[in-house]
Amino acid sequence: MHKIWLIIKREYLTRVRKKTFIISTLLFPLLYLALIFGMGYIAEKSRQHLNVAVIDSSGYFTAEALEKQNSIDNSSTLTYIKDSADKIITDHKAAGYDGYILIQAIDWQSAKTESLQFKSNKSYGSGTTAGVEAKLNRIWNEVKNQKLGIDVEKSNILTNSRISLLATNIKDEAADAKTAESIAFTCGLLIYLILLIYGSQVMMGVMEEKTNRIAEVIVSSVKPFQMMLGKILGIGMVALTQFFLWIAFVFIVYNIGKASGSGGMANAMVGNMQAMFSSVNVPLILFCFGFYFLAGFFFYASLYGAIGSAVNEDMREAQSLSFPITMLVVLSIAIMTSTIANPTSPIAVWASIIPFSSPIVMMARIPFGVPNTVPWWQLGLSMASLIIGFIITVWFAGKIYRTGILMYGKKPSWKEMLRWAFRKN
């Protein structure tokens, strides 16, 4: 145990003292905030305002109707053309328009969809023309309502009155499906990112030690199981440290915002979060997230460590061998999406028990309720199988590590690595 602790201490201190750890810890939340606000800013700036000429022969899309829609929505400008239609058709750009819509006679009693063409000398995507289409549809609906004798009040009833189906758990009426879906997606995505980012760090760390010949000295004095276990636990502690620092960053930003006068907005956000989390078992979700966060990392980190010990400096070789492991994580996130839609389906149940997918899939099921949606026996079996799987993969990786760490210049295959794992010492 003393040797494992020394390895954990070495792995932890070596990584937290690096400038890359400090920089990534500081930059990640800043880049995340920049990504959120930056995407909104880019979306706002990239939105294109269309100036469209409307040449109407039906008599329905009048100047008054177009002006009314322009006052409601300024994402585009629709202009009624009466006298200079030929000039615009010939050269709409010279007339100051991005394009024109030619509307022929339309039968308002027709049940089919009317297809109009927006003609321009440029190509525009559906996102750009969606605002123009919405304006034309609002005018068209008003025309049909007027012809059918439907007043504004009746039109609002037809438009806004609808049936909404809300799934309610009769054993837990406080449960909120939308809240559960949001929490499930967030937890699953976080574990997905952790497995990929920190699992690859284990692989890179082992490759670095092999290249520098440090591992040759270490492996001569400790057992491969101890070596691999200490390395995984040490890097896992680094991941936890960075994760808790990010949580502290969020807490600090909230308090600074509250003290600087934006407390109303901050308090409103906290109030909304408290209302949202009141429908789920927060202590259980936090406990399970911590367990699957660590156990899932230990499980996959041991496999990534085995890959790192078997390859040399060639990153393409490492990517080739680690591709099947990465695909298991990607497959888990794909199963998670179907699990959120149906958390009690057979594929969701089995994927939440199998160690390869349980860290992500089980965290997508737990917010929907324990024990009603996820029985206690399924949760216990999932945790037990993940712990057993971790022990087996650490043993498996340790056996590969002892042989692979001392081999240079040869590209191993998965078949050869399996022979190393089951070779007797």
Secondary structure as UniProt FT lines:
FT   HELIX           2..16
FT   HELIX           19..46
FT   STRAND          50..56
FT   HELIX           63..72
FT   STRAND          76..80
FT   HELIX           85..90
FT   TURN            92..96
FT   STRAND          99..103
FT   TURN            108..109
FT   STRAND          118..119
FT   HELIX           126..148
FT   HELIX           152..160
FT   TURN            170..171
FT   TURN            173..174
FT   HELIX           177..212
FT   HELIX           214..219
FT   TURN            220..221
FT   HELIX           224..257
FT   HELIX           258..262
FT   HELIX           263..277
FT   TURN            278..279
FT   HELIX           282..310
FT   HELIX           315..341
FT   TURN            343..344
FT   HELIX           346..351
FT   TURN            352..353
FT   TURN            355..357
FT   HELIX           358..365
FT   HELIX           366..368
FT   TURN            370..373
FT   HELIX           376..404
FT   TURN            405..406
FT   HELIX           414..421
//
